[in-house]
Amino acid sequence: MTDTTRSSGPAPGDAAPGGGLLAGLAVYLRPRVLAILLLGFSSGLPLALTSSTFLIWMREAGVDLTTIGLFALVGTPYAIKFLWAPVVDALPVPLLTRWLGRRRGWLVFAQLLLAGAICLLASVDPRATPGLVALAALLVAAASATQDIVIDAYRIERLDASEQAAGQAAYVFAYRMGMLVSTAGALFLVSGLQEGFGLDAASAWRWGYLAMAGCIGLGIVTALCSGEPALPAGREAAEAPMKRMLHTAISAFTEFLGQRQAIAILAFVVLYKFCDAFAGAMTAPFVIDLGFTRTDYAAIVKGLGLGATLVGGIVGGMAARAVPLVTMLWIGAILQSGSNLAFAWLATRGHDYGALSIAIVAENFTGAIGTVIFVAYLSALCRNPLHTATQYALLTALAATGRTYLSASAGYVATELGWFWFFAGSLLTAVPSLLLLAVLQAKGHFRALAADAKS
């Protein structure tokens, strides 16, 4: 396929392509879409291994809350991945690129690094060598962020315009399933190894992480068996790799920064999910501190939470097709920040399974609506198909800043305020994004996006 087919799919509010229900479902069985489904699983698997699952491991090992909050900084690669996205776009990987092609060569390279980094993380002791733990987790995040860059580019370039919407939906679903495996699946596995095989906690966690490293093999097999997207016409012959890398980086960034309200847009991207991320950074240790077991966490927070997330995603997707983008952004922001009050209420209830279930359903349902519309907004910002991969990496990296840097103080705030006031007060972190949303709306930013989508 050529560059002309690289589309981000229908804009929010557009009608879906025709063809009937059966034709709409049949697209999910196409080999290219199935490949994106499997790669989505590979993309979703690593995140929890340096976030929620990782934090439970840290808490059970006796690491204090302030240190746990600082461990959020290991997600730095997700926030700066745009810096090396042009490298992935332009430069080859020795041997692998010649054997597999530009995208699949990088994909297999990133997945091999990822599996090795997870194995390294499995071999270290959180209490005895916290510095080495942080380094290993940082390597996992870096390899995972690189894999995300490649998969995003591969999805855009590999799928036809008629397959983009289905590919995105399949990717998001599989991404959630990957996260489920690395959270609920990993926690059940660790508990089973302790109870069924008599392993001590350290050994059980080690084997649990090694099993997660093995799951990366699914992505490697998918990359090896899938096709390679066609190169953009003439670009390889016209420019040397290093020149092409610099041209891609400069053009993508200057083009984006040259639009009106660019700074406000970037600040909004950073802050829109901040409230959700700030409270979410402490959800795992909060649940453990209330007296729930890791099995409870796996079953309710991740199992029940996944169901609520999928329903919220469907509701958000349907609403996004009927409601203007800016209206949905307001709805998503209010819902996802307001759900933090459910955790403040849970703090007053203590070890209450029903209250935990209600809080988790509320948080995941509203968070999914916010995420769906936020992804639609980020996609609408990527207007030039020549720079889609680099610009999308820039925007998603900025979006990760909230959960990486700004959320690093969450452990300190929770320690000082206590759980109730931590979650109740977290609503204040939503105020900057709401103010920016109002400014962008008043300046006509969303009218311009709608006009661009129709042109």
C-alpha positions as CSV (number, residue, x, y, z in Angstrom):
1,M,0.0,0.0,0.0
2,T,1.2,3.5,-0.7
3,D,1.1,6.7,1.4
4,T,-2.2,7.7,-0.1
5,T,-4.1,5.1,2.0
6,R,-2.7,6.2,5.3
7,S,-5.8,7.6,7.0
8,S,-6.7,7.9,10.7
9,G,-10.2,6.7,9.9
10,P,-13.5,8.6,10.2
11,A,-13.5,11.7,12.4
12,P,-15.7,11.8,15.5
13,G,-19.3,12.4,14.5
14,D,-18.9,11.1,10.9
15,A,-21.1,8.3,9.7
16,A,-19.6,4.9,9.6
17,P,-18.8,3.5,6.1
18,G,-21.6,1.5,4.6
19,G,-21.7,-2.2,3.8
20,G,-24.0,-3.6,6.5
21,L,-23.5,-5.3,9.8
22,L,-21.9,-8.5,8.4
23,A,-19.4,-6.5,6.3
24,G,-18.6,-4.4,9.3
25,L,-17.9,-7.5,11.4
26,A,-16.0,-9.3,8.6
27,V,-13.3,-6.6,8.6
28,Y,-12.1,-7.8,12.0
29,L,-11.2,-11.2,10.4
30,R,-8.9,-9.8,7.8
31,P,-5.3,-10.9,8.4
32,R,-4.0,-7.4,8.6
33,V,-6.5,-6.4,11.3
34,L,-5.9,-9.6,13.2
35,A,-2.2,-8.8,13.2
36,I,-3.0,-5.4,14.7
37,L,-5.1,-7.2,17.3
38,L,-2.2,-9.4,18.4
39,L,0.3,-6.5,18.4
40,G,-2.2,-4.6,20.6
41,F,-1.8,-7.3,23.2
42,S,1.9,-7.1,23.0
43,S,1.7,-3.3,23.4
44,G,-0.6,-3.4,26.4
45,L,1.3,-6.1,28.3
46,P,4.4,-4.2,29.6
47,L,2.8,-1.0,31.0
48,A,1.6,-2.6,34.2
49,L,4.9,-4.3,34.8
50,T,6.4,-0.9,35.6
51,S,3.2,0.6,37.1
52,S,0.3,-1.1,39.0
53,T,1.6,-4.7,39.2
54,F,5.1,-3.3,39.9
55,L,3.7,-1.0,42.7
56,I,2.0,-4.0,44.4
57,W,5.3,-5.9,44.3
58,M,7.0,-2.9,45.8
59,R,4.4,-2.5,48.6
60,E,4.5,-6.1,49.5
61,A,8.3,-6.0,49.6
62,G,8.0,-3.2,52.3
63,V,8.9,-0.2,50.1
64,D,7.5,3.0,51.7
65,L,4.8,5.1,49.9
66,T,7.0,8.1,49.2
67,T,9.5,5.8,47.3
68,I,6.7,4.1,45.5
69,G,5.4,7.4,44.3
70,L,8.9,8.3,43.0
71,F,9.0,5.0,41.1
72,A,6.4,6.6,38.7
73,L,9.4,8.3,37.2
74,V,10.5,5.1,35.6
75,G,7.8,5.9,33.0
76,T,10.0,8.7,31.7
77,P,10.5,6.9,28.3
78,Y,6.8,7.1,27.6
79,A,7.0,10.9,28.1
80,I,10.0,11.5,25.8
81,K,9.6,8.8,23.2
82,F,9.0,11.4,20.5
83,L,12.7,12.2,20.8
84,W,13.7,8.9,19.1
85,A,10.6,8.4,17.0
86,P,12.3,10.0,14.0
87,V,15.2,7.5,14.5
88,V,12.7,4.6,14.3
89,D,11.1,6.2,11.2
90,A,14.3,6.7,9.3
91,L,17.2,4.5,10.4
92,P,17.6,0.7,9.8
93,V,18.3,-1.9,12.4
94,P,21.4,-3.9,11.4
95,L,20.5,-7.3,9.9
96,L,16.9,-7.2,11.1
97,T,15.8,-4.4,8.7
98,R,17.4,-6.2,5.7
99,W,15.7,-9.5,6.7
100,L,12.3,-8.2,7.8
101,G,11.9,-4.7,6.5
102,R,11.9,-1.2,8.0
103,R,8.9,-1.6,10.4
104,R,9.1,-5.3,11.3
105,G,12.8,-5.1,11.8
106,W,12.4,-2.4,14.4
107,L,9.4,-4.2,15.9
108,V,11.3,-7.5,16.5
109,F,14.3,-5.6,17.8
110,A,12.1,-3.7,20.4
111,Q,10.4,-6.8,21.5
112,L,13.6,-8.7,22.0
113,L,14.9,-5.8,24.1
114,L,11.6,-5.8,26.0
115,A,11.7,-9.5,26.9
116,G,15.3,-9.2,28.1
117,A,14.6,-6.1,30.2
118,I,11.6,-7.9,31.9
119,C,13.9,-10.8,32.7
120,L,16.4,-8.4,34.2
121,L,13.6,-6.8,36.3
122,A,12.5,-10.3,37.5
123,S,16.0,-11.0,38.8
124,V,16.4,-8.0,41.2
125,D,15.4,-7.5,44.8
126,P,13.2,-4.4,45.4
127,R,14.5,-3.8,49.0
128,A,18.1,-4.8,48.6
129,T,18.9,-3.1,45.3
130,P,16.3,-0.3,44.7
131,G,18.6,1.4,42.3
132,L,19.0,-1.6,40.1
133,V,15.2,-2.2,40.3
134,A,14.7,1.4,39.0
135,L,17.2,0.9,36.2
136,A,15.6,-2.4,35.1
137,A,12.2,-0.9,35.2
138,L,13.4,2.1,33.2
139,L,14.8,-0.3,30.5
140,V,11.4,-2.1,30.3
141,A,9.7,1.3,29.9
142,A,12.2,2.4,27.2
143,A,11.8,-0.9,25.2
144,S,8.0,-0.7,25.6
145,A,7.8,2.9,24.4
146,T,9.9,2.0,21.4
147,Q,7.5,-0.9,20.6
148,D,4.6,1.5,20.8
149,I,6.2,3.9,18.3
150,V,6.7,1.1,15.8
151,I,3.3,-0.4,16.3
152,D,1.5,3.0,15.9
153,A,3.4,3.5,12.6
154,Y,2.9,0.0,11.5
155,R,-0.9,0.2,12.1
156,I,-1.2,3.5,10.2
157,E,0.9,2.3,7.2
158,R,-0.3,-1.3,7.0
159,L,-4.1,-0.9,7.1
160,D,-6.2,0.5,4.3
161,A,-8.4,3.5,5.0
162,S,-11.4,1.2,5.3
163,E,-9.7,-0.9,7.9
164,Q,-8.4,1.9,10.1
165,A,-11.4,2.2,12.4
166,A,-11.6,-1.6,12.9
167,G,-7.8,-1.8,13.4
168,Q,-7.9,0.9,16.1
169,A,-10.8,-0.8,17.9
170,A,-9.1,-4.2,17.8
171,Y,-5.9,-2.6,19.0
172,V,-7.5,-0.9,22.0
173,F,-9.4,-4.1,23.0
174,A,-6.2,-6.2,22.8
175,Y,-4.2,-3.6,24.6
176,R,-6.7,-3.9,27.5
177,M,-6.4,-7.7,27.4
178,G,-2.6,-7.4,27.5
179,M,-2.9,-5.1,30.6
180,L,-5.3,-7.6,32.1
181,V,-2.8,-10.4,31.7
182,S,0.1,-8.4,33.2
183,T,-2.1,-7.3,36.2
184,A,-4.8,-9.8,37.1
185,G,-3.0,-12.7,35.3
186,A,0.3,-11.9,36.9
187,L,-1.1,-11.5,40.4
188,F,-3.1,-14.7,40.2
189,L,0.0,-16.5,38.9
190,V,2.2,-15.1,41.8
191,S,-0.5,-16.2,44.3
192,G,-0.8,-19.6,42.7
193,L,3.0,-20.1,42.8
194,Q,3.0,-19.3,46.5
195,E,0.0,-21.3,47.5
196,G,0.2,-24.2,45.1
197,F,4.0,-24.7,44.9
198,G,5.1,-23.3,48.2
199,L,7.4,-20.7,46.8
200,D,8.4,-17.7,48.9
201,A,7.1,-14.3,47.8
202,A,10.4,-13.3,46.2
203,S,10.6,-16.4,44.1
204,A,6.9,-16.2,43.1
205,W,7.3,-12.7,41.9
206,R,10.4,-13.6,39.9
207,W,8.7,-16.4,38.1
208,G,5.6,-14.3,37.6
209,Y,7.7,-11.7,35.8
210,L,9.6,-14.3,33.8
211,A,6.2,-15.6,32.6
212,M,5.3,-12.1,31.4
213,A,8.6,-11.9,29.5
214,G,7.6,-15.2,27.7
215,C,4.3,-13.6,26.7
216,I,6.2,-11.1,24.5
217,G,6.8,-14.1,22.2
218,L,3.3,-13.7,20.9
219,G,4.2,-10.3,19.5
220,I,7.5,-11.6,18.0
221,V,5.7,-14.4,16.2
222,T,3.1,-11.9,14.9
223,A,5.8,-9.6,13.6
224,L,7.5,-12.5,11.9
225,C,4.4,-13.8,10.2
226,S,2.9,-10.4,9.2
227,G,3.5,-8.4,6.0
228,E,5.7,-5.4,5.8
229,P,4.1,-2.0,4.8
230,A,5.3,-0.5,1.5
231,L,7.8,2.2,1.7
232,P,6.6,5.8,1.0
233,A,7.2,6.4,-2.8
234,G,10.5,7.9,-3.6
235,R,11.6,8.8,-0.1
236,E,14.3,6.1,0.3
237,A,15.9,7.0,-3.0
238,A,15.7,10.7,-2.5
239,E,17.2,11.1,1.0
240,A,20.0,9.4,3.0
241,P,18.7,7.9,6.3
242,M,20.3,10.5,8.5
243,K,19.0,13.4,6.4
244,R,15.6,11.8,6.3
245,M,15.6,11.4,10.1
246,L,16.4,15.1,10.6
247,H,13.9,16.2,8.0
248,T,11.1,14.1,9.5
249,A,11.8,15.4,13.0
250,I,12.1,19.1,12.1
251,S,9.1,19.1,9.8
252,A,6.9,17.3,12.2
253,F,7.7,19.6,15.2
254,T,7.8,22.9,13.3
255,E,4.6,22.2,11.5
256,F,2.8,21.4,14.7
257,L,4.2,24.3,16.6
258,G,3.3,26.7,13.8
259,Q,-0.4,26.3,14.3
260,R,-2.5,28.7,16.3
261,Q,-2.7,28.1,20.1
262,A,0.1,25.5,19.8
263,I,1.3,26.0,23.4
264,A,-2.2,25.9,24.9
265,I,-2.9,22.7,22.9
266,L,0.3,21.0,24.2
267,A,-0.4,22.1,27.7
268,F,-4.0,20.7,27.4
269,V,-2.6,17.4,26.1
270,V,-0.3,17.1,29.1
271,L,-3.0,18.0,31.7
272,Y,-6.2,16.4,30.4
273,K,-5.6,13.0,32.0
274,F,-3.5,14.4,34.9
275,C,-6.3,14.2,37.5
276,D,-7.0,10.6,36.5
277,A,-3.3,9.7,36.5
278,F,-2.6,11.4,39.9
279,A,-5.2,9.4,41.7
280,G,-4.5,6.3,39.7
281,A,-0.8,6.3,40.7
282,M,-1.9,5.4,44.3
283,T,-4.8,3.1,43.6
284,A,-2.8,-0.2,44.0
285,P,-1.1,0.7,47.3
286,F,-4.4,2.2,48.6
287,V,-6.3,-1.1,47.9
288,I,-3.5,-3.1,49.6
289,D,-3.5,-0.7,52.6
290,L,-7.3,-1.3,53.1
291,G,-6.6,-4.9,53.7
292,F,-7.4,-6.4,50.3
293,T,-5.2,-9.2,49.0
294,R,-3.4,-9.2,45.6
295,T,-6.1,-11.8,44.5
296,D,-8.8,-9.3,45.5
297,Y,-7.0,-6.7,43.5
298,A,-6.7,-9.0,40.5
299,A,-10.3,-10.0,40.6
300,I,-12.0,-6.7,41.3
301,V,-9.7,-3.9,40.3
302,K,-8.5,-5.6,37.1
303,G,-11.2,-8.2,36.3
304,L,-14.3,-6.2,37.1
305,G,-12.5,-3.0,36.1
306,L,-11.8,-4.4,32.6
307,G,-15.5,-5.1,32.1
308,A,-16.3,-1.5,33.1
309,T,-13.6,-0.2,30.8
310,L,-14.9,-2.1,27.8
311,V,-18.4,-0.9,28.4
312,G,-17.2,2.7,28.9
313,G,-15.2,2.5,25.7
314,I,-18.2,1.3,23.7
315,V,-20.4,4.1,25.3
316,G,-17.8,6.7,24.7
317,G,-17.2,5.6,21.1
318,M,-21.0,5.7,20.3
319,A,-21.4,9.1,22.0
320,A,-18.3,10.5,20.1
321,R,-20.0,9.7,16.8
322,A,-23.1,11.7,17.8
323,V,-21.8,14.5,20.0
324,P,-19.3,17.3,19.0
325,L,-15.7,16.7,20.0
326,V,-15.5,19.6,22.4
327,T,-18.7,18.6,24.2
328,M,-17.4,15.1,24.7
329,L,-14.1,16.5,26.0
330,W,-16.0,18.4,28.7
331,I,-18.1,15.3,29.5
332,G,-15.0,13.1,29.7
333,A,-13.1,15.6,31.9
334,I,-15.9,16.0,34.4
335,L,-16.7,12.3,34.6
336,Q,-13.1,11.0,35.0
337,S,-12.2,13.6,37.7
338,G,-15.5,13.2,39.6
339,S,-14.9,9.4,39.8
340,N,-12.1,10.1,42.3
341,L,-14.7,10.9,44.9
342,A,-15.7,7.2,44.8
343,F,-12.3,6.4,46.1
344,A,-12.6,9.1,48.8
345,W,-15.9,7.4,49.8
346,L,-14.2,4.0,49.8
347,A,-11.6,5.3,52.2
348,T,-14.4,5.9,54.7
349,R,-15.8,2.3,54.2
350,G,-12.5,0.5,54.6
351,H,-12.4,-3.3,53.8
352,D,-15.7,-3.4,52.0
353,Y,-15.9,-5.5,48.8
354,G,-19.1,-3.9,47.6
355,A,-17.7,-0.4,48.0
356,L,-14.5,-1.4,46.2
357,S,-16.5,-2.8,43.3
358,I,-18.5,0.4,43.0
359,A,-15.5,2.6,43.1
360,I,-13.6,0.5,40.5
361,V,-16.6,0.4,38.1
362,A,-17.1,4.1,38.4
363,E,-13.4,4.9,37.8
364,N,-12.9,2.5,34.9
365,F,-16.2,3.3,33.2
366,T,-15.6,7.1,33.3
367,G,-11.9,6.8,32.6
368,A,-12.6,4.8,29.4
369,I,-15.0,7.4,28.1
370,G,-12.3,10.1,28.8
371,T,-9.7,8.0,27.1
372,V,-11.7,7.3,23.9
373,I,-12.5,10.9,23.3
374,F,-9.0,12.0,24.2
375,V,-7.5,9.5,21.6
376,A,-10.0,10.9,19.1
377,Y,-8.7,14.4,19.8
378,L,-5.1,13.4,19.5
379,S,-5.8,11.7,16.2
380,A,-7.6,14.8,14.9
381,L,-4.4,16.9,15.7
382,C,-2.3,14.7,13.4
383,R,-3.2,16.3,10.1
384,N,-0.2,15.5,7.8
385,P,0.1,11.8,6.9
386,L,3.8,12.3,6.2
387,H,4.4,13.0,9.9
388,T,1.7,11.0,11.6
389,A,4.0,8.6,13.4
390,T,6.3,11.3,14.8
391,Q,3.5,13.7,15.7
392,Y,1.4,11.0,17.4
393,A,4.4,9.9,19.4
394,L,5.0,13.5,20.5
395,L,1.4,13.9,21.6
396,T,1.1,10.5,23.4
397,A,4.4,11.2,25.0
398,L,3.2,14.5,26.3
399,A,0.0,12.8,27.5
400,A,2.1,10.4,29.5
401,T,3.8,13.3,31.3
402,G,0.9,13.6,33.8
403,R,1.3,10.0,35.0
404,T,5.1,10.1,34.9
405,Y,6.3,13.4,36.3
406,L,3.3,15.3,37.7
407,S,2.1,12.1,39.5
408,A,5.4,11.4,41.2
409,S,4.4,13.5,44.2
410,A,1.2,11.5,44.7
411,G,2.8,9.2,47.3
412,Y,4.1,12.2,49.4
413,V,0.6,13.9,49.2
414,A,-1.1,10.6,50.3
415,T,1.2,10.2,53.2
416,E,0.7,13.8,54.4
417,L,-3.1,14.0,53.9
418,G,-4.3,10.5,54.4
419,W,-6.3,8.5,51.8
420,F,-9.7,10.4,52.1
421,W,-8.3,13.9,51.6
422,F,-5.8,12.7,49.0
423,F,-8.6,11.5,46.7
424,A,-11.0,14.3,47.6
425,G,-8.3,16.9,47.0
426,S,-7.2,15.3,43.7
427,L,-10.2,17.0,42.0
428,L,-8.2,20.2,42.2
429,T,-5.7,18.8,39.7
430,A,-8.5,18.8,37.0
431,V,-8.9,22.6,37.2
432,P,-6.0,23.6,34.9
433,S,-7.2,21.3,32.1
434,L,-10.8,22.6,32.3
435,L,-9.5,26.2,32.1
436,L,-7.4,25.3,29.0
437,L,-10.4,23.5,27.4
438,A,-12.5,26.7,27.9
439,V,-9.8,28.9,26.4
440,L,-9.3,26.6,23.3
441,Q,-13.0,26.5,22.8
442,A,-13.3,30.3,23.0
443,K,-10.4,30.7,20.5
444,G,-12.2,28.5,17.9
445,H,-9.7,25.6,18.1
446,F,-12.4,22.9,17.8
447,R,-14.2,24.7,14.9
448,A,-10.9,24.6,13.0
449,L,-10.4,20.9,13.7
450,A,-13.9,20.2,12.4
451,A,-13.3,22.2,9.3
452,D,-10.0,20.3,8.6
453,A,-11.8,17.0,9.1
454,K,-14.3,17.9,6.4
455,S,-11.7,19.3,3.9
